[in-house]
Amino acid sequence: MNFFKTTFIIFLLYLFYTKVNSNQRYICSRVDTNEVVNFYISDNKLFLSGLSISGTYSILTKYMNGILAINMSKIGVDSGVEVIFLDLQKKKFSVKSSLTNKKKNTLIEIKGNCK
């Protein structure tokens, strides 16, 4: 009888552990290239990992329906701002990058769907 109780308690702890960790990771794919993009969320950081784009972003707002994060950098005279919106209700994401240099401003937008 103790074996079944122990097994049941371990099973419940395993379910709790997987539920907690599954809320912090999102697997998505880009609409244009079908590339897999992973989002990992810690306390105040969002980590983006993919073949063509990756980085660490500071979370500005975190709500039940979405997360807004930003990454800013300056290299010499060039500067850049990347903004990520992860829509948790519609299961979509959007990454907007604005690159600025002396010659021109470039805006890049990447969209995708999440599982």
Phi, psi and omega per residue, in radians:
M1 nan -0.689 3.111
N2 -1.107 -0.575 3.121
F3 -1.076 -0.751 -3.139
F4 -1.191 -0.686 3.090
K5 -1.098 -0.802 3.137
T6 -1.099 -0.769 3.116
T7 -1.094 -0.728 3.139
F8 -1.138 -0.750 3.124
I9 -1.132 -0.734 3.097
I10 -1.095 -0.713 3.110
F11 -1.093 -0.756 3.107
L12 -1.124 -0.725 3.091
L13 -1.107 -0.680 3.104
Y14 -1.119 -0.748 3.099
L15 -1.087 -0.751 3.108
F16 -1.086 -0.777 -3.137
Y17 -1.090 -0.781 -3.137
T18 -1.188 -0.598 3.104
K19 -1.172 -0.735 3.134
V20 -1.122 -0.797 -3.106
N21 -1.295 -0.519 -3.114
S22 -1.221 -0.417 3.116
N23 -1.333 -0.198 -3.063
Q24 -1.829 0.055 -3.118
R25 -2.354 2.341 -3.138
Y26 -2.256 2.241 3.115
I27 -1.825 2.125 -3.054
C28 -2.269 2.980 3.056
S29 -2.433 2.505 3.127
R30 -1.241 2.542 -3.139
V31 -1.254 -0.720 -3.020
D32 -1.356 -0.629 -3.074
T33 -2.046 -0.113 -3.092
N34 1.077 0.375 3.096
E35 -1.255 2.438 3.117
V36 -1.367 2.297 3.129
V37 -2.224 2.251 -3.136
N38 -1.889 2.403 3.040
F39 -2.034 2.242 3.061
Y40 -2.094 2.376 -3.066
I41 -2.096 2.211 3.003
S42 -1.903 -2.784 -3.063
D43 -0.999 -0.979 -3.100
N44 -2.288 0.275 -3.136
K45 -2.198 2.584 3.023
L46 -2.114 2.220 -3.127
F47 -1.884 2.232 3.139
L48 -1.942 2.275 -3.120
S49 -2.353 2.141 3.101
G50 -2.775 3.060 -3.139
L51 -1.197 -0.765 -3.042
S52 -1.785 -0.199 -3.123
I53 -2.547 2.410 3.070
S54 -2.787 2.774 3.124
G55 2.910 3.051 3.093
T56 -2.024 2.279 -3.032
Y57 -2.193 2.540 3.062
S58 -1.531 2.272 -3.125
I59 -1.369 2.148 3.084
L60 -1.502 -0.869 3.118
T61 -2.394 2.512 3.137
K62 -2.398 1.913 -3.134
Y63 -2.134 3.087 3.110
M64 -1.120 -0.551 -3.058
N65 -1.710 -0.103 3.125
G66 3.102 2.955 -3.132
I67 -2.291 2.340 3.078
L68 -2.049 2.164 -3.103
A69 -2.333 2.725 -3.071
I70 -2.421 2.617 3.047
N71 -2.412 2.192 -3.141
M72 -2.140 2.474 3.107
S73 -2.597 2.711 3.097
K74 -2.423 2.171 3.121
I75 -2.190 1.857 -3.091
G76 1.133 -2.169 3.113
V77 -1.585 -0.202 3.141
D78 -1.535 2.548 3.089
S79 -2.439 2.794 -3.126
G80 -2.632 2.601 3.084
V81 -2.312 2.261 3.058
E82 -2.097 2.329 3.137
V83 -2.164 2.307 3.096
I84 -2.040 2.296 2.959
F85 -2.082 2.079 3.123
L86 -1.875 1.837 -3.111
D87 -1.508 1.896 -3.056
L88 -1.401 -0.391 3.126
Q89 -1.418 -0.817 -3.137
K90 -1.499 -0.119 -3.135
K91 0.977 0.939 3.110
K92 -2.355 2.801 3.048
F93 -2.400 2.762 3.107
S94 -2.496 2.272 3.078
V95 -2.090 2.163 3.099
K96 -2.083 2.221 3.131
S97 -2.076 2.271 3.078
S98 -2.067 2.020 3.140
L99 -1.910 2.287 -3.070
T100 -2.182 2.299 2.959
N101 -2.437 -3.046 -3.070
K102 -1.144 -0.510 -3.036
K103 -1.503 -0.760 -3.065
K104 -2.783 2.892 3.029
N105 -1.875 2.393 -3.130
T106 -2.172 2.304 3.085
L107 -2.042 2.167 3.130
I108 -2.057 2.363 3.122
E109 -2.235 2.292 3.103
I110 -2.138 2.269 3.116
K111 -2.153 2.751 3.124
G112 -2.931 3.101 -3.128
N113 -2.065 2.613 -3.135
C114 -2.022 2.765 3.124
K115 -1.606 nan nan
